């Protein structure tokens, strides 16, 4: 096997044009592009739901899958994807899986172990954030058994690394920290761009993302006569019906539907503030993109990156579940005299902490120099 340029298979459960699966798909593609551009060829393999296929990419191979249950991706799979993954895993030297308690990632990890491939598992915060009795039982019976003595775990932050070490102590010395990369080629916006009053929420409309807090912030802003046009982007995962009721009652709130990652970036480039009201957000891909563009942010205290936002004064940090604080923070940032400084500090944070070079080098090290990417026993 070529130790310098191993063939890397990057597996994520679902590719989606509308963002139904959230950030793991975008992260997998950006990681693959960075590593491939650095000379380490990476192929992304994913399932797709019929009618929600993403745009074609040279690095991406997909097969149609089906959901067994309407509101869950746990059992999403298909015979065609299974056969393609079997061939792709056999041909790969390194298998890097966006890992959760779902059929596609768990079956891929099992196959990689059986074929004695170097295995890298990246949970994206999905393992340690769920600890019910059902999850603990699945972990004891299956999830943790897929982690071999030479399996590497990828954590987003030191906080997730510590959580993973506590979750599975035998793997504590095989955890590496690599933050999600920003979109390839993303450049800061010019300081001279006109001030924007658009306040953007862009995420799945899942209760954990707390889009309804964003909607209530719009109501507060309207009552106070504060500047700001609140806009929501994202596919429904439970909160759309209630959001649409709020939209009908609030003049400064609109729902723009779901869009691709490129579509999110286009809206973000026109935004004045990005708001991330999520509970316990383990990263935030759109948050990082906002900072790279120089768009100031409002985040909750429980978000992992909130300390960096506070350190750089790149926006404002508010209490969780506090729509009134969100509205007041947005009002403060959109002040015409303060906005340019917030933009400058957001851009500084994005450039200094979320640059491409560090992520690219970390991925190359992970794929080419980490120990034992032969047998994983």
KOLTINU-907073 format. One record per residue: x, y, z of N, C-alpha, C in turn; residue in one letter. Coordinates in steps of 0.1 Angstrom, whole numbers, padded with zeros to 4 digits, always signed. Last residue first. Layout:
! residues N
XYZXYZXYZa
...
***
This chain:
! residues 377
-0074-0044+0146-0079-0057+0153-0082-0053+0168x
-0069-0035+0117-0076-0028+0128-0082-0039+0137x
-0041-0034+0095-0051-0042+0103-0056-0034+0114x
-0031-0004+0086-0033-0017+0080-0044-0024+0088x
-0025+0020+0099-0037+0019+0090-0036+0007+0080x
-0009+0025+0123-0017+0013+0121-0028+0013+0111x
-0009+0060+0131-0004+0046+0132-0014+0035+0128x
-0010+0086+0107-0015+0080+0119-0012+0065+0120x
-0002+0095+0083+0008+0093+0092+0003+0086+0105x
-0024+0099+0065-0011+0093+0060-0002+0089+0071x
-0047+0109+0077-0048+0099+0067-0035+0092+0063x
-0038+0128+0095-0047+0118+0099-0047+0106+0089x
-0023+0145+0079-0017+0137+0090-0025+0126+0094x
-0044+0155+0063-0033+0148+0057-0026+0139+0067x
-0059+0168+0083-0065+0157+0076-0054+0149+0069x
-0041+0189+0092-0046+0179+0101-0052+0166+0094x
-0039+0203+0068-0027+0196+0073-0031+0186+0083x
-0065+0213+0066-0060+0205+0055-0048+0197+0061x
-0068+0229+0089-0076+0217+0088-0070+0208+0077x
-0048+0248+0085-0047+0240+0097-0056+0227+0095x
-0058+0260+0061-0045+0254+0061-0044+0244+0073x
-0083+0274+0063-0082+0261+0056-0069+0253+0059x
-0091+0288+0096-0085+0288+0083-0084+0274+0077x
-0103+0295+0120-0110+0286+0111-0104+0286+0097x
-0089+0314+0135-0092+0302+0141-0098+0291+0132x
-0083+0337+0119-0073+0332+0128-0076+0318+0133x
-0106+0342+0103-0093+0340+0097-0083+0333+0106x
-0127+0344+0123-0128+0335+0112-0114+0331+0106x
-0117+0366+0138-0119+0353+0144-0120+0342+0133x
-0118+0386+0118-0105+0382+0125-0106+0369+0131x
-0145+0388+0112-0136+0383+0102-0122+0379+0108x
-0154+0398+0137-0159+0385+0132-0149+0379+0122x
-0142+0422+0137-0138+0413+0147-0143+0399+0143x
-0154+0435+0115-0140+0434+0115-0136+0423+0125x
-0181+0435+0124-0177+0428+0112-0162+0425+0112x
-0180+0451+0146-0184+0437+0148-0180+0429+0136x
-0173+0475+0133-0163+0469+0142-0167+0454+0145x
-0197+0480+0118-0183+0478+0111-0173+0472+0120x
-0217+0483+0139-0217+0472+0130-0203+0470+0123x
-0218+0507+0153-0211+0495+0159-0209+0484+0149x
-0233+0525+0138-0219+0529+0143-0211+0517+0148x
-0257+0512+0134-0249+0516+0122-0234+0519+0127x
-0266+0483+0151-0264+0498+0152-0253+0502+0142x
-0267+0456+0151-0271+0463+0138-0270+0479+0140x
-0260+0449+0177-0251+0447+0166-0254+0455+0154x
-0284+0456+0191-0271+0463+0194-0261+0461+0183x
-0303+0439+0179-0305+0454+0179-0292+0461+0181x
-0293+0415+0187-0293+0418+0173-0295+0433+0171x
-0297+0417+0215-0283+0415+0209-0283+0419+0195x
-0324+0418+0217-0316+0430+0221-0302+0429+0216x
-0332+0393+0206-0336+0405+0200-0328+0417+0204x
-0319+0376+0226-0316+0376+0212-0319+0388+0204x
-0334+0384+0249-0319+0387+0248-0314+0386+0234x
-0359+0374+0241-0357+0388+0244-0343+0392+0243x
-0354+0346+0240-0357+0354+0228-0355+0369+0230x
-0337+0324+0255-0340+0338+0258-0343+0347+0246x
-0326+0299+0255-0340+0300+0256-0344+0314+0261x
-0294+0307+0270-0303+0298+0262-0318+0301+0265x
-0282+0341+0269-0286+0329+0276-0294+0320+0267x
-0257+0351+0244-0270+0352+0252-0273+0340+0259x
-0231+0369+0230-0235+0356+0236-0247+0359+0245x
-0224+0386+0200-0229+0386+0213-0233+0372+0217x
-0194+0392+0181-0209+0391+0182-0213+0392+0196x
-0168+0390+0186-0173+0389+0172-0188+0388+0170x
-0150+0392+0207-0161+0402+0206-0166+0402+0191x
-0133+0372+0210-0130+0381+0199-0140+0392+0198x
-0145+0359+0233-0131+0363+0233-0128+0374+0223x
-0171+0353+0223-0169+0363+0234-0155+0368+0234x
-0164+0334+0204-0172+0346+0200-0170+0357+0210x
-0152+0315+0221-0144+0322+0211-0151+0335+0206x
-0175+0307+0236-0163+0313+0243-0154+0321+0233x
-0191+0295+0217-0195+0308+0223-0184+0315+0230x
-0187+0270+0206-0179+0281+0201-0182+0295+0207x
-0207+0254+0218-0193+0252+0221-0184+0263+0217x
-0235+0269+0234-0228+0266+0221-0213+0264+0224x
-0246+0279+0257-0243+0265+0256-0236+0260+0244x
-0251+0306+0252-0240+0302+0261-0236+0288+0260x
-0259+0312+0217-0263+0309+0231-0250+0304+0239x
-0250+0340+0195-0251+0325+0199-0254+0324+0214x
-0249+0360+0168-0255+0359+0182-0256+0344+0185x
-0223+0375+0148-0232+0364+0152-0238+0366+0166x
-0212+0392+0118-0212+0390+0132-0224+0381+0136x
-0195+0382+0090-0208+0385+0095-0209+0382+0110x
-0171+0374+0078-0172+0387+0085-0186+0392+0088x
-0168+0350+0067-0173+0361+0058-0172+0374+0064x
-0161+0335+0089-0151+0337+0078-0155+0348+0068x
-0185+0337+0103-0173+0344+0108-0162+0346+0097x
-0201+0321+0087-0205+0335+0090-0192+0343+0094x
-0189+0297+0088-0189+0304+0076-0192+0318+0077x
-0194+0291+0115-0180+0293+0111-0180+0300+0098x
-0223+0289+0114-0216+0299+0123-0202+0302+0118x
-0225+0267+0097-0229+0280+0092-0224+0292+0101x
-0216+0247+0115-0209+0250+0102-0213+0264+0096x
-0213+0241+0146-0221+0251+0138-0214+0255+0126x
-0209+0225+0173-0200+0232+0164-0207+0243+0158x
-0228+0216+0192-0214+0211+0193-0204+0217+0183x
-0251+0234+0210-0245+0232+0197-0231+0228+0197x
-0269+0235+0232-0257+0226+0232-0252+0223+0218x
-0296+0247+0213-0292+0242+0226-0280+0233+0225x
-0294+0275+0190-0294+0261+0194-0290+0258+0208x
-0295+0300+0178-0301+0299+0192-0301+0284+0197x
-0276+0319+0160-0276+0304+0163-0282+0302+0177x
-0278+0343+0135-0282+0339+0149-0283+0324+0150x
-0260+0368+0119-0264+0354+0119-0267+0350+0133x
-0266+0399+0104-0263+0392+0116-0267+0377+0114x
-0269+0407+0078-0262+0416+0087-0258+0409+0100x
-0264+0389+0047-0270+0391+0060-0262+0401+0068x
-0255+0382+0023-0264+0394+0023-0269+0397+0037x
-0242+0358+0027-0234+0370+0022-0242+0383+0022x
-0263+0342+0034-0254+0346+0044-0246+0358+0040x
-0274+0336+0009-0282+0344+0018-0273+0349+0029x
-0252+0321-0001-0257+0333-0008-0265+0342+0001x
-0251+0300+0017-0240+0309+0016-0244+0322+0009x
-0275+0286+0011-0273+0292+0024-0262+0303+0024x
-0268+0278-0015-0279+0287-0013-0278+0294+0000x
-0248+0260-0010-0245+0272-0018-0256+0282-0016x
-0264+0240+0003-0254+0247+0010-0249+0260+0003x
-0299+0246-0008-0286+0239-0008-0276+0246+0001x
-0328+0251+0013-0320+0253+0001-0307+0246+0003x
-0362+0256+0023-0349+0249+0024-0341+0251+0012x
-0379+0287+0032-0378+0274+0027-0364+0268+0029x
-0381+0312+0043-0376+0312+0030-0375+0298+0024x
-0403+0329+0063-0397+0316+0061-0393+0315+0046x
-0400+0360+0081-0403+0352+0069-0396+0339+0069x
-0409+0388+0100-0404+0374+0100-0409+0367+0088x
-0421+0413+0104-0406+0413+0101-0400+0399+0102x
-0448+0408+0110-0444+0414+0098-0430+0413+0094x
-0464+0380+0122-0452+0389+0125-0447+0395+0112x
-0483+0361+0118-0486+0371+0127-0476+0382+0129x
-0472+0343+0100-0485+0350+0096-0488+0362+0105x
-0450+0334+0115-0448+0342+0103-0460+0350+0099x
-0463+0318+0134-0457+0330+0138-0454+0339+0126x
-0471+0297+0117-0482+0305+0125-0476+0318+0129x
-0447+0287+0109-0455+0293+0099-0467+0301+0106x
-0438+0276+0133-0431+0287+0128-0440+0295+0118x
-0455+0254+0136-0456+0265+0146-0449+0277+0141x
-0446+0239+0113-0460+0243+0115-0461+0255+0124x
-0418+0235+0118-0422+0243+0107-0437+0248+0109x
-0407+0217+0137-0411+0231+0141-0417+0240+0131x
-0399+0193+0125-0408+0193+0136-0414+0207+0140x
-0381+0197+0105-0379+0185+0114-0387+0187+0126x
-0378+0212+0073-0386+0210+0085-0382+0197+0092x
-0348+0230+0063-0359+0219+0061-0366+0217+0074x
-0342+0266+0061-0340+0252+0066-0351+0243+0064x
-0341+0299+0071-0338+0289+0061-0336+0276+0067x
-0357+0329+0080-0354+0315+0084-0352+0307+0071x
-0352+0363+0090-0354+0353+0079-0349+0339+0083x
-0361+0395+0100-0357+0381+0105-0361+0371+0094x
-0348+0425+0097-0357+0416+0089-0353+0402+0092x
-0345+0453+0117-0341+0439+0115-0352+0431+0108x
-0348+0478+0142-0344+0474+0129-0341+0460+0128x
-0375+0479+0166-0361+0478+0163-0359+0473+0148x
-0400+0483+0178-0397+0491+0167-0382+0491+0163x
-0407+0465+0198-0399+0476+0202-0396+0486+0190x
-0422+0447+0183-0429+0454+0194-0421+0467+0198x
-0401+0436+0167-0412+0443+0161-0420+0452+0171x
-0385+0423+0186-0380+0434+0178-0391+0443+0172x
-0404+0403+0195-0399+0413+0204-0393+0426+0197x
-0406+0389+0171-0418+0395+0177-0414+0406+0187x
-0380+0379+0169-0386+0388+0158-0398+0396+0164x
-0380+0362+0191-0371+0374+0190-0376+0384+0180x
-0397+0343+0182-0401+0351+0193-0392+0364+0194x
-0381+0331+0162-0393+0337+0159-0398+0347+0170x
-0360+0321+0179-0357+0331+0168-0370+0339+0164x
-0374+0302+0192-0368+0313+0200-0365+0325+0190x
-0380+0285+0171-0391+0293+0177-0386+0304+0186x
-0356+0273+0166-0361+0283+0156-0372+0291+0162x
-0340+0254+0180-0348+0264+0187-0351+0276+0177x
-0326+0230+0176-0321+0242+0170-0328+0255+0174x
-0342+0211+0188-0329+0215+0195-0323+0228+0189x
-0364+0209+0171-0366+0216+0183-0353+0220+0190x
-0354+0217+0137-0355+0207+0148-0357+0214+0161x
-0351+0227+0111-0361+0232+0120-0364+0221+0130x
-0316+0231+0103-0328+0223+0103-0338+0228+0114x
-0307+0265+0096-0305+0252+0102-0317+0244+0100x
-0303+0298+0099-0301+0287+0088-0297+0274+0095x
-0314+0330+0103-0314+0317+0110-0313+0307+0098x
-0304+0364+0100-0306+0351+0094-0305+0339+0104x
-0315+0395+0094-0311+0387+0106-0314+0372+0102x
-0308+0422+0075-0312+0409+0075-0306+0401+0086x
-0298+0448+0071-0307+0446+0082-0313+0432+0083x
-0265+0457+0062-0277+0449+0059-0285+0447+0072x
-0246+0483+0048-0251+0476+0060-0264+0469+0056x
-0227+0476+0018-0237+0484+0025-0242+0476+0037x
-0192+0470+0019-0205+0465+0015-0215+0473+0024x
-0167+0476+0027-0175+0487+0021-0189+0483+0017x
-0153+0454+0035-0158+0463+0045-0168+0473+0040x
-0162+0424+0016-0155+0438+0017-0162+0446+0028x
-0161+0392+0032-0167+0402+0024-0160+0416+0026x
-0135+0366+0030-0143+0377+0037-0149+0387+0028x
-0142+0337+0011-0134+0349+0013-0142+0359+0021x
-0139+0302+0006-0147+0313+0012-0138+0325+0015x
-0127+0279-0005-0126+0292-0012-0133+0304-0006x
-0150+0257+0009-0138+0259+0002-0138+0272-0005x
-0165+0264+0041-0166+0261+0027-0153+0265+0019x
-0145+0254+0070-0154+0263+0063-0155+0260+0048x
-0142+0222+0086-0137+0233+0077-0148+0242+0072x
-0146+0214+0120-0151+0213+0107-0146+0225+0098x
-0115+0205+0138-0127+0213+0136-0133+0212+0122x
-0102+0178+0152-0102+0185+0140-0115+0192+0138x
-0084+0160+0175-0093+0171+0174-0092+0178+0160x
-0084+0124+0181-0078+0136+0176-0088+0147+0174x
-0079+0097+0202-0089+0108+0198-0081+0120+0193x
-0067+0076+0215-0068+0076+0200-0079+0086+0195x
-0069+0074+0241-0056+0078+0236-0056+0078+0221x
-0095+0065+0246-0091+0079+0250-0078+0084+0245x
-0107+0041+0242-0102+0048+0230-0097+0062+0234x
-0114+0032+0267-0104+0024+0260-0099+0032+0248x
-0136+0050+0275-0122+0052+0280-0112+0044+0272x
-0161+0063+0262-0154+0051+0259-0139+0052+0263x
-0170+0086+0275-0180+0077+0270-0173+0063+0267x
-0146+0099+0282-0155+0095+0292-0165+0084+0288x
-0138+0105+0256-0129+0097+0264-0137+0092+0276x
-0159+0121+0247-0157+0108+0241-0148+0099+0249x
-0155+0144+0263-0168+0136+0264-0166+0122+0258x
-0130+0152+0254-0132+0148+0268-0144+0139+0270x
-0138+0159+0228-0128+0149+0230-0128+0143+0244x
-0156+0179+0232-0161+0166+0227-0151+0155+0229x
-0138+0198+0242-0149+0194+0250-0155+0181+0245x
-0121+0202+0221-0115+0196+0233-0127+0191+0242x
-0140+0194+0191-0134+0203+0200-0128+0195+0212x
-0147+0173+0174-0147+0186+0169-0139+0196+0178x
-0128+0142+0171-0137+0151+0179-0136+0165+0173x
-0125+0111+0158-0123+0125+0155-0133+0133+0163x
-0108+0081+0167-0120+0089+0168-0116+0104+0166x
-0094+0053+0151-0092+0067+0155-0106+0073+0156x
-0087+0019+0160-0097+0029+0154-0094+0043+0160x
-0072+0000+0172-0065+0010+0164-0074+0020+0157x
-0090-0015+0185-0078-0010+0193-0070+0000+0185x
-0123-0005+0173-0112-0014+0175-0100-0008+0183x
-0156-0002+0177-0143+0006+0179-0132-0003+0183x
-0178-0017+0178-0172-0014+0165-0159-0006+0165x
-0186-0017+0204-0179-0029+0199-0173-0027+0185x
-0200+0006+0207-0187+0006+0212-0179-0007+0207x
-0225-0003+0194-0217+0009+0190-0202+0008+0194x
-0236-0027+0207-0231-0026+0193-0221-0015+0191x
-0242-0029+0234-0244-0041+0226-0237-0040+0212x
-0237-0004+0244-0231-0015+0250-0231-0028+0241x
-0252+0013+0226-0238+0014+0227-0231+0002+0233x
-0278+0004+0232-0273+0002+0219-0258+0003+0219x
-0279+0013+0259-0280-0001+0256-0275-0005+0242x
-0277+0040+0256-0267+0033+0264-0267+0018+0261x
-0301+0045+0242-0288+0048+0236-0277+0041+0243x
-0320+0038+0261-0320+0031+0248-0306+0033+0242x
-0315+0056+0282-0313+0041+0284-0312+0034+0271x
-0297+0084+0267-0309+0077+0273-0306+0063+0275x
-0278+0102+0257-0274+0092+0267-0286+0086+0274x
-0263+0122+0234-0275+0114+0236-0272+0102+0246x
-0239+0133+0229-0250+0142+0233-0263+0135+0236x
-0221+0115+0221-0220+0119+0235-0232+0128+0239x
-0227+0111+0194-0227+0100+0203-0228+0105+0218x
-0227+0134+0179-0239+0127+0179-0239+0115+0189x
-0204+0150+0174-0212+0153+0186-0224+0144+0188x
-0193+0138+0152-0200+0151+0150-0208+0154+0162x
-0179+0113+0151-0193+0114+0156-0200+0127+0154x
-0160+0096+0130-0162+0110+0134-0176+0112+0138x
-0135+0071+0129-0149+0074+0131-0151+0089+0136x
-0115+0053+0108-0116+0066+0115-0131+0069+0116x
-0096+0024+0102-0109+0029+0105-0109+0042+0113x
-0080+0004+0079-0078+0015+0089-0091+0023+0090x
-0095-0028+0075-0091-0015+0070-0088-0005+0081x
-0104-0054+0077-0091-0050+0083-0086-0037+0077x
-0129-0063+0070-0119-0062+0060-0105-0057+0064x
-0142-0059+0095-0140-0073+0089-0130-0073+0078x
-0140-0031+0097-0133-0039+0106-0131-0053+0101x
-0156-0024+0075-0142-0020+0075-0134-0028+0085x
-0181-0034+0083-0175-0040+0071-0160-0036+0071x
-0186-0018+0106-0185-0033+0107-0177-0039+0095x
-0188+0007+0093-0178+0005+0103-0175-0010+0105x
-0211+0002+0078-0198+0005+0071-0187+0003+0081x
-0230-0002+0098-0227-0013+0089-0214-0011+0081x
-0230+0024+0109-0226+0013+0117-0223+0000+0108x
-0238+0042+0088-0225+0043+0094-0221+0030+0102x
-0264+0029+0082-0254+0031+0072-0240+0033+0078x
-0280+0029+0106-0277+0017+0099-0265+0018+0089x
-0268+0047+0135-0276+0046+0123-0271+0034+0114x
-0255+0063+0156-0262+0050+0158-0272+0048+0147x
-0227+0076+0137-0238+0077+0146-0245+0063+0147x
-0200+0091+0120-0205+0079+0128-0216+0083+0138x
-0186+0093+0090-0194+0101+0099-0203+0092+0107x
-0157+0075+0086-0171+0074+0086-0177+0085+0095x
-0131+0065+0065-0135+0076+0075-0150+0078+0074x
-0109+0041+0058-0123+0043+0058-0127+0053+0069x
-0081+0035+0038-0086+0042+0050-0101+0044+0048x
-0079+0021+0014-0069+0018+0024-0074+0024+0038x
-0105+0005-0006-0099+0016+0001-0088+0012+0011x
-0118-0016-0018-0108-0009-0026-0100+0001-0018x
-0137-0023+0001-0127-0033-0003-0115-0026-0010x
-0153-0001+0001-0145-0004+0013-0134-0014+0010x
-0165-0004-0025-0157+0008-0022-0148+0005-0010x
-0179-0028-0022-0169-0027-0032-0159-0015-0029x
-0197-0021-0001-0188-0033+0000-0177-0032-0010x
-0210+0001-0012-0201+0003+0000-0192-0009+0002x
-0225-0012-0031-0215-0003-0035-0205+0000-0024x
-0242-0028-0015-0233-0035-0025-0222-0025-0029x
-0256-0008-0001-0248-0018+0006-0238-0025-0003x
-0269+0006-0021-0259+0012-0014-0250+0002-0007x
-0287-0015-0029-0277-0009-0039-0266-0002-0032x
-0302-0020-0006-0293-0030-0011-0283-0025-0021x
-0302+0008+0017-0307+0001+0005-0297-0010+0001x
-0314+0029+0045-0304+0021+0038-0310+0015+0025x
-0323+0041+0076-0322+0044+0062-0310+0036+0055x
-0327+0038+0103-0328+0026+0095-0327+0029+0080x
-0325+0065+0112-0317+0054+0118-0316+0042+0109x
-0337+0088+0105-0327+0083+0095-0320+0071+0100x
-0371+0096+0111-0358+0091+0116-0350+0086+0104x
-0398+0100+0104-0391+0110+0111-0377+0106+0116x
-0407+0076+0090-0408+0090+0084-0399+0100+0090x
-0387+0047+0087-0397+0055+0094-0396+0069+0089x
-0371+0038+0066-0381+0029+0071-0392+0036+0079x
-0361+0055+0037-0363+0056+0051-0374+0046+0055x
-0338+0043+0011-0352+0046+0016-0352+0046+0031x
-0315+0055-0014-0319+0048-0002-0333+0051+0002x
-0294+0056-0042-0307+0058-0037-0310+0049-0024x
-0260+0065-0039-0270+0055-0043-0283+0058-0036x
-0231+0085-0050-0243+0082-0042-0252+0071-0048x
-0200+0100-0047-0207+0089-0053-0220+0086-0044x
-0180+0128-0052-0191+0123-0046-0198+0111-0054x
-0160+0143-0064-0156+0135-0053-0167+0126-0047x
-0173+0158-0083-0163+0148-0088-0160+0138-0076x
-0207+0162-0079-0194+0166-0075-0185+0155-0079x
-0241+0173-0087-0229+0164-0089-0216+0170-0085x
-0262+0184-0061-0256+0187-0073-0244+0177-0074x
-0282+0159-0043-0274+0171-0044-0268+0173-0058x
-0316+0147-0044-0302+0145-0048-0294+0159-0048x
-0342+0144-0037-0334+0153-0029-0319+0151-0032x
-0354+0124-0052-0360+0138-0053-0352+0148-0045x
-0347+0098-0029-0352+0102-0042-0359+0116-0042x
-0320+0103-0008-0334+0101-0009-0339+0106-0023x
-0288+0088-0008-0297+0099-0012-0311+0095-0012x
-0258+0078+0009-0271+0075+0004-0278+0088+0000x
-0224+0082-0002-0235+0085+0007-0248+0080+0001x
-0189+0087-0002-0200+0078-0006-0212+0081+0004x
-0162+0105-0015-0173+0105-0005-0184+0096-0011x
-0128+0098-0017-0141+0097-0024-0152+0096-0013x
-0096+0114-0019-0108+0110-0011-0120+0109-0019x
-0061+0114-0023-0075+0112-0029-0085+0107-0020x
-0041+0138-0014-0046+0126-0008-0060+0123-0013x
-0033+0163-0023-0027+0151-0029-0031+0138-0023x
-0047+0185-0015-0034+0183-0009-0027+0171-0014x
-0072+0181-0027-0063+0192-0032-0049+0191-0026x
-0080+0160-0009-0077+0157-0023-0069+0168-0030x
-0085+0175+0014-0074+0164+0014-0071+0161+0000x
-0105+0193+0006-0092+0198+0012-0081+0187+0010x
-0125+0175-0002-0119+0185-0012-0106+0190-0007x
-0131+0162+0022-0126+0154+0010-0119+0164+0000x
-0141+0183+0038-0128+0175+0041-0122+0168+0030x
-0164+0189+0023-0153+0199+0024-0140+0192+0028x
-0178+0165+0025-0174+0170+0012-0163+0180+0013x
-0182+0163+0053-0175+0153+0046-0170+0157+0033x
-0197+0187+0058-0184+0185+0063-0176+0175+0056x
-0221+0182+0044-0212+0193+0040-0198+0191+0045x
-0229+0159+0060-0226+0158+0045-0217+0169+0040x
-0232+0170+0087-0222+0159+0083-0219+0158+0068x
-0253+0190+0090-0239+0194+0087-0230+0182+0082x
-0285+0177+0078-0276+0186+0086-0262+0187+0081x
-0301+0163+0063-0293+0155+0073-0284+0164+0081x
-0314+0181+0047-0322+0173+0056-0313+0166+0067x
-0305+0199+0027-0299+0200+0040-0306+0191+0051x
-0314+0197+0001-0321+0206+0010-0316+0206+0024x
-0297+0177-0010-0297+0191-0016-0304+0201-0006x
-0277+0154+0007-0290+0161+0006-0289+0175+0000x
-0266+0122+0017-0263+0135+0010-0277+0141+0007x
-0262+0103+0046-0271+0109+0037-0266+0122+0030x
-0240+0091+0060-0252+0084+0058-0261+0090+0047x
-0208+0090+0046-0217+0098+0054-0231+0092+0050x
-0174+0082+0042-0188+0077+0042-0196+0086+0051x
-0146+0081+0023-0153+0090+0033-0168+0087+0032x
-0118+0064+0017-0132+0063+0015-0139+0071+0026x
-0087+0070+0003-0095+0072+0015-0110+0072+0010x
-0057+0055-0003-0070+0057-0009-0080+0058+0002x
-0027+0072+0006-0037+0061+0008-0050+0065+0001x
+0001+0082-0002-0012+0086-0007-0022+0075-0006x
+0021+0071+0013+0021+0086+0011+0007+0090+0007x
+0020+0044+0013+0019+0050+0026+0017+0066+0024x
+0005+0023-0007+0012+0035-0008+0010+0043+0005x
+0008-0012+0000+0000+0000+0000+0009+0012+0000x
***
